[in-house]
Every structure is written in structure tokens, then in C-alpha cells.
Amino acid sequence: MVQKTGDSVRGRSHAVHRALKRAILDQALSPGAKLPEDSIGERLGVSRTLVREALVRLSEEGLVDLRPNKGATVARPTLEEGRNLFLTRVALERLVVETLSGRLAKEQIDTLSAHIDAEDAARTEHAQSIRLAGEFHTLLAQMTNNTTLIRYVNETVARSSLILALYGRPHSSECAVSEHRDLLDHLIAGKTEAAVKLMTHHLDSITTRALLPKEDDRNIKDVLSAYAVAEGLV
């Protein structure tokens, strides 16, 4: 057996985390779904130790619930938690808008424009559309260079996807794309008040969509197959 270096182990650990996180954000793994370490390790071709490390990290990000003697499950926030989450997210993203308004560099504008184009191209792919829409918001946060703000926006956006998976009505990708384009235009023009108003309306429209949760009995190994290949784990 070839001995793995520290960098190799860390690389695979990060890959396991990314694979699981993307599967959750893509809603391939539904809220409440069990996350058995042995099945995940077998599917991704890694040890249970690396799986456990990834699950702990995802727990810290609010995407996984870890309970003693009961194992791990995809987090299943309540509606009340969802309402509080979006109230917090509105406040955080207002700060993002105020920080970036009138200050975007050309490279940043080009990056955001390209991302919106990718959202537009993925309008017919429900899960991918929601993930890309969320990534637009985390991309904005990254451009503030405010480490604390970036961390909290990343966490609230990721957990928002669980709220949408549980309670959200069908995602209107057309609205998301058009509002993201309008928001970018406001930021470029330095129209801070208009940008804040649009961001608040944009997030409020998400919180008002609610349906009953859906059951999911798919096998976790089947769900993770594509993510294992994408991260080079198998």
C-alpha cells in the first residue's frame, strides 16, 4: 500500500467535505437523510476517519446534525429557525451591498456577470439553479474582503438551501437571474439605497415560499456516485 503524505490526506479530506456539501446543497441528500460513515467511506473510497472529519466540519457549518449514539443526518431546520435565519441573512447581505456599492472593480464585475450567465444557462436544472443562485450571494460576500462577513454569509446561504429543500415552493430561476442582473447594475452605479431595497425584496420573496417536506428513500451510495467522481475520489 502506498503511504499517503500529509498533503494528500488533507486534500482527500477537503474533497470529501466538498462532495458531501455539494450533494446537500444540490438537494441530492435531503434534510433528515442519514449519513452513515461506513457507506459514505465505501462510496467515496476513503476511511471513516476522513468521513467523520468532514461531517464534523459540515456540522459546524450548520448543514449536518451530529447526535451521540445516533449518527449523523442532514440538518432539518424548523420553520421558526428558517424565519430567524433569513432575518439574519437580510441584515448580513445589507452590509455586503453597502460595502460593495460603487466600489466593484472591472474584474469583479466580469466575474459576477459570468456567474449570472451561468445561472441563466442552468434555469431548467432545478437543484443546480438554486445552488448557483446561492453562490452568487457568497461570491458577493467574498468580494468584501471581510473575513467575518464572508464566513457568516457562507453559513447562512448554505443553511438557506436546507430551508428551501424542506419548505420552498418551486424555485423561479427567471426571477433570480433578472434580480441578480438588476442588483449588479445598482452596485456598479453606486445606487446603494436601491440595491439594498432590491436585496431585501429578493430575500423576502424566498422566505414566503413554503411547502410540506418530502420524503426521500434513495440509497446514499447511489446519490454520492457522481460527487465521488467529480472530486476525484474514485
N, C-alpha and C positions, 0 to 999 in steps of 0.2 A: 504494500500500500504506500502510495506517495504521501509523504508528510506535508501537510498544508502549512504555509507560512502564516504569520500573524495577519499580514495584509490580506491574504487570500481568505482567511476565516472571516475577517471583518467585512470583506467585500461580499461574501455569501450571506452574512448576517443582514447587511443592508439590502441585499437582493430579496431575501425572504420577507423582510419588512415591507419593501416596495410592492412585492407581488400580492401579499395579503391586503395591504392598504388599498391597492388599486382594485382588487376584487370586491372589497367592501364599498368603495366609492362608486364603482360601476354597478353596484347593487346586484352583482353576481352572487354575493353572500348576503343574505337578507338579515335584518335586525332580529336578534334572538337565535340565529343559527349557531349550533355547537361548533367548536373549533378544536377537535381532538388533536393533540400534539403528534401522536403516532401516525395518524392518517395524513396530516399535513406534511410531516417529515418524509414519509414514504413517497408522497406525490412530488414534493419539491426536491427530493434527493439529498436531504440534509439531516443532521442529528436533531433529536428532540431538544437538545440544549439550545441550538440556534433558533428553533421554533419558539421555545419559551422566551428567549430574549426578545424576539420580535413581538410576541404577544404582550409582554410587559411594556414595551415601548408604545404599542398601539393602545394599551390601557391608559398610559399617561396622556395620550392624545385624545382620550375620550371616545375611542372607536370600539374598544373591547372591554367587556366586564370580566374580571377575574375573581372567582369566588373559591375560598378554601374547600377542598374535597369535592367540588362540583365542576371544576374545569373552567374553560374559557368559552364565552359566547360573544357574538357580535352585539354591541351595545344596543339597548332597546329603550330609548328615551321616552318619557311620558309626554303627553301634550303640554302639560304645565311646564315641564323642563324645556320643551320646544319654544314656547312663548317667551320664556325668560332668556333663552339662548338668542333668539332673534332681536330682542330688545338690546342685549349686549352687543350683538353684531352691528346693529344700526349705529350705535354710539362709536364703535371702533372704526367702522368704514366712513363715517362722517369725518373722523380725524384723518383718515387716508386721503379723502378728497380734498380737505383743506390743506393738507401738506403738499399735494401734487399740483393743485390748481395753478396754471400759468407757469409751471416750472418743469414741464416734461421736456427732455432733450429729444432731438430728432431720432436717435437710435431707440429710445423708449417708445416713441410714437409709432415707429415702424414695427417694433416688436408687438405692441398692443394691436395694431391694425392687422398684422399677420395672424394673430391669435383669433381675432374676431372673424377673419376669413375662414379659419379652421372651424369655428363654431358654426358658421353659415353652411359649410360643406357637410357638417355632421347632423344637420337638422332632422334627418329621418332616422337617426340612430338614437333612441331614447336615452339609454344609460350614458353613452358617450357624450351626448349633448349636455346632459346635466353635469357630468364631470368637467367638461371643457368650460361650461358656464361658471362653475366654481373656481376653476383655475384662473379665470380672468380676474377674479377678485383677489386671489392670493398673489397674482402677478403684480397687480397694482400695489398691494401692500409691500412686496419686495422692493419696489421702486422708491419707497420712502426712506430706505436705509435705516429704519428704526427697528432695531432687533426685537425689542419687546412687542411692538405693534405687529411686526411680521409673525411672531410666534402665536399671538392670540388670535389674529385673523385666520391663520392657517388652521388652528384648532376649531374655531367656531364654524368656518366654512366646511371643514371635514365632517363635523358632527351634524351640520345642517343637512348633509346628504342623507343621514340616517333618518332625520325627521321627514324628509321628502319621501324616502323609501317607505316609511310607515304610514304617513298621513297625506302625502301630496297627491293632488289631482294631476292628470297628465301634464307634463312639462310643455309649456308653449315656447318652443325654441325660437319662433319668429319674433316674439316679443322680446326675449332675452337678447337676441342679436341686435335688433333695432335700438333697444335701450342702451346696450353697451356702446354702439356706434355714437349715439347721441351724447352719452356720458363722456366719451373720449373727446368729442368735439367741444363740449363745455370745458373740459380740463385744458385742452390746447388753447382755447380762447381766454382762459382765466376767469370764466364765469362761475365763481365759487358758489354763490347762493343757488344758482340754477342747477349746478352739479350736485350739491347736497340734497336739494329737493328731489331731483330725479333718482338719486341713490336711495333715498328714504322710500320713495314710491315703489321703486324696483324691489326692495327687500320686503316692504309691506305686502306687495302682491304675492310674494312667495308664502308668507305666513298665513294668508287667508285660504290657501288651498288645503283641503283636508278630506281624507277618505279613511275607511276602515283598513287596518293592516291585512296583509295577505300571507297565507301560509306557504312555505316552500320546503319540499321534501327531497330536493336534489342531493346527490352524493357529493361530498366535499372534494373528493379526488377528481371527479369529472369537472367540477367547477374550476379547480385550480390548474388544470392541464395547460390551458393557453397561457396563463400567467407564469407558469414554470418555464415554458419555452421562451417567453418574452424577456425574462430576466436571466436567461442562460443558465438556469439551474439544472436542466436535464437536456 
